[in-house]
């Protein structure tokens, strides 16, 4: 089981790295589009649509890594007010709820993805893009996040080993 979770962690890290590249490409596209417009040349017709799709990928691809690295937002006040045993129960309930929500939303994205594939649907903007590519990062993000939450639920690691103030600015 540890090997599976380690592999999922590496995949999550790789997707976060892809998101960094996507953000870099977005910056290049925006700067290029602004420069072209300021030079009085024809604007890059594809830049706005590509930036929108890039932002979708940049938002969802690093999501599993944020769960893995405990880099997301969480509220600590209720947990701190509870006795130690109740804290452990609450943690398990939080992990279970996160697994369930992630699996549900991943399934919604999967249904949308398979519907787009079977229907041959395209997103039509300044360029055509298969619609399933819109749902792919959403599905990957939620299913991998579910597995990362499952790692907390079944494993020895806990989300709450860090002081939230230490993670500020992650």
Backbone torsions as a table, in degrees:
resi	resn	phi	psi	omega
1	UNK	NA	-37.9	179.9
2	UNK	-62.5	-38.2	178.6
3	UNK	-64.9	-39.7	178.1
4	UNK	-62.1	-47.5	-179.7
5	UNK	-66.3	-33.7	176.3
6	UNK	-65.8	-41.0	178.2
7	UNK	-65.5	-40.1	178.0
8	UNK	-64.8	-39.1	176.6
9	UNK	-62.0	-41.1	177.9
10	UNK	-66.4	-40.7	176.8
11	UNK	-64.3	-41.5	177.7
12	UNK	-61.4	-42.2	177.6
13	UNK	-64.3	-41.0	179.0
14	UNK	-63.2	-41.2	177.9
15	UNK	-65.7	-36.3	176.2
16	UNK	-65.1	-37.1	177.8
17	UNK	-66.5	-39.4	176.4
18	UNK	-61.6	-40.0	178.6
19	UNK	-61.7	-37.9	177.0
20	UNK	-62.4	-42.5	178.0
21	UNK	-63.5	-43.4	178.5
22	UNK	-59.6	-44.1	177.8
23	UNK	-61.9	-39.8	176.2
24	UNK	-62.3	-42.1	178.2
25	UNK	-66.4	-35.8	176.4
26	UNK	-61.8	-44.3	179.9
27	UNK	-61.1	-44.9	179.1
28	UNK	-62.0	-43.6	-179.5
29	UNK	-64.1	-42.7	-179.5
30	UNK	-66.6	-45.4	179.1
31	UNK	-62.6	-44.3	178.8
32	UNK	-61.0	-43.3	-179.4
33	UNK	-64.0	-42.5	179.2
34	UNK	-65.2	-43.6	179.6
35	UNK	-62.7	-44.9	179.9
36	UNK	-61.2	-43.6	179.1
37	UNK	-64.8	-41.9	-179.8
38	UNK	-69.0	-23.9	176.6
39	UNK	-83.4	-0.5	178.5
40	UNK	79.9	12.4	179.0
41	UNK	-88.9	172.1	179.8
42	UNK	-67.1	129.1	-178.8
43	UNK	-64.8	156.1	178.3
44	UNK	-75.0	107.2	-173.2
45	UNK	-62.7	-30.0	-175.4
46	UNK	-85.9	-13.1	-169.5
47	UNK	-63.5	-42.6	-177.2
48	UNK	-66.6	-48.1	-179.9
49	UNK	-64.2	-43.2	179.4
50	UNK	-62.5	-37.7	177.8
51	UNK	-65.5	-41.4	178.5
52	UNK	-62.4	-46.1	178.0
53	UNK	-65.5	-38.9	178.3
54	UNK	-61.4	-39.6	178.1
55	UNK	-65.1	-35.6	175.9
56	UNK	-61.0	-48.1	179.5
57	UNK	-65.1	-41.1	-178.8
58	UNK	-66.7	-26.5	179.0
59	UNK	-79.8	-38.8	-172.5
60	UNK	-94.2	-34.6	-175.7
61	UNK	-61.1	-38.2	180.0
62	UNK	-82.7	-2.1	-175.8
63	UNK	-55.5	-48.3	179.8
64	UNK	-63.1	-33.3	179.1
65	UNK	-68.2	-35.1	176.9
66	UNK	-63.2	-38.8	176.0
67	UNK	-66.7	-44.9	-178.2
68	UNK	-60.1	-42.9	-174.6
69	UNK	-92.8	7.9	178.4
70	UNK	60.1	38.2	-174.1
71	UNK	-102.0	11.6	179.8
72	UNK	-99.0	174.8	-177.0
73	UNK	-82.8	136.3	171.5
74	UNK	-145.7	157.4	-176.7
75	UNK	-104.7	132.5	-171.0
76	UNK	-107.8	-15.4	-168.7
77	UNK	-62.5	-41.9	-178.8
78	UNK	-67.7	-44.3	-178.7
79	UNK	-61.1	-42.8	-178.3
80	UNK	-65.1	-27.4	-178.1
81	UNK	-78.6	-12.7	-175.9
82	UNK	-91.6	155.5	171.7
83	UNK	-67.4	163.3	-173.4
84	UNK	-54.7	-47.2	-178.4
85	UNK	-64.8	-39.8	178.8
86	UNK	-67.5	-33.3	175.9
87	UNK	-60.3	-44.8	-179.3
88	UNK	-62.1	-41.3	178.5
89	UNK	-65.0	-45.0	179.5
90	UNK	-61.3	-42.7	177.5
91	UNK	-57.2	-47.6	-179.3
92	UNK	-62.1	-39.8	178.4
93	UNK	-65.8	-39.1	177.6
94	UNK	-64.0	-46.3	179.5
95	UNK	-61.2	-44.4	-179.6
96	UNK	-62.7	-43.2	177.9
97	UNK	-63.2	-41.0	179.4
98	UNK	-66.1	-39.6	175.7
99	UNK	-61.7	-47.2	-177.8
100	UNK	-62.7	-46.0	-179.7
101	UNK	-65.6	-42.3	179.5
102	UNK	-63.8	-42.7	177.6
103	UNK	-64.6	-40.4	179.0
104	UNK	-62.9	-50.6	-178.1
105	UNK	-67.3	-34.4	173.8
106	UNK	-63.6	-38.1	178.6
107	UNK	-67.8	-39.6	176.1
108	UNK	-60.6	-44.3	178.4
109	UNK	-65.3	-38.3	178.5
110	UNK	-64.5	-43.2	177.9
111	UNK	-61.7	-43.0	178.0
112	UNK	-64.6	-40.6	179.0
113	UNK	-63.1	-49.2	-178.7
114	UNK	-66.5	-34.8	175.6
115	UNK	-64.2	-39.9	178.9
116	UNK	-68.3	-37.5	178.1
117	UNK	-67.0	-49.5	-177.0
118	UNK	-67.0	-31.0	179.0
119	UNK	-87.6	-5.9	-178.5
120	UNK	61.5	34.9	-174.7
121	UNK	-76.4	147.7	177.8
122	UNK	-128.3	147.0	168.4
123	UNK	-87.0	122.8	-177.5
124	UNK	-111.5	111.5	175.8
125	UNK	-133.7	-130.0	177.6
126	UNK	-73.4	-16.1	170.2
127	UNK	-147.2	155.2	-179.6
128	UNK	-85.3	136.8	178.4
129	UNK	-136.8	132.7	177.0
130	UNK	-56.7	131.7	-174.4
131	UNK	-63.8	-27.0	-179.6
132	UNK	-64.1	-24.7	177.5
133	UNK	-69.7	-19.2	174.7
134	UNK	-73.9	-39.1	-176.5
135	UNK	-85.5	-18.8	-176.9
136	UNK	-59.1	-51.4	-178.9
137	UNK	-66.1	-29.6	179.1
138	UNK	-67.3	-46.9	179.6
139	UNK	-62.7	-48.4	179.2
140	UNK	-58.4	-45.3	-177.0
141	UNK	-61.5	-46.4	-176.7
142	UNK	-72.7	-39.9	179.2
143	UNK	-67.5	-42.6	178.0
144	UNK	-68.3	-35.3	175.8
145	UNK	-64.3	-38.5	176.8
146	UNK	-59.5	-41.3	178.7
147	UNK	-68.3	-36.0	176.7
148	UNK	-66.5	-41.2	176.3
149	UNK	-64.6	-37.3	178.0
150	UNK	-62.9	-33.9	176.4
151	UNK	-59.1	-41.6	176.7
152	UNK	-68.6	-40.9	-176.8
153	UNK	-64.8	-43.2	-175.1
154	UNK	-95.2	-20.4	-171.8
155	UNK	-94.7	-171.2	-179.7
156	UNK	-92.0	-18.0	-179.4
157	UNK	-75.8	151.3	178.5
158	UNK	-130.2	149.8	178.5
159	UNK	-66.7	-26.7	-169.0
160	UNK	-98.4	25.5	177.7
161	UNK	-80.9	-13.4	-178.4
162	UNK	-106.9	151.6	171.9
163	UNK	-78.5	126.2	-178.5
164	UNK	-54.5	-30.6	180.0
165	UNK	-70.4	-25.9	176.7
166	UNK	-69.2	-27.9	-176.1
167	UNK	-88.4	-1.8	-178.9
168	UNK	-57.9	129.8	177.2
169	UNK	85.4	12.4	179.8
170	UNK	-62.4	NA	NA
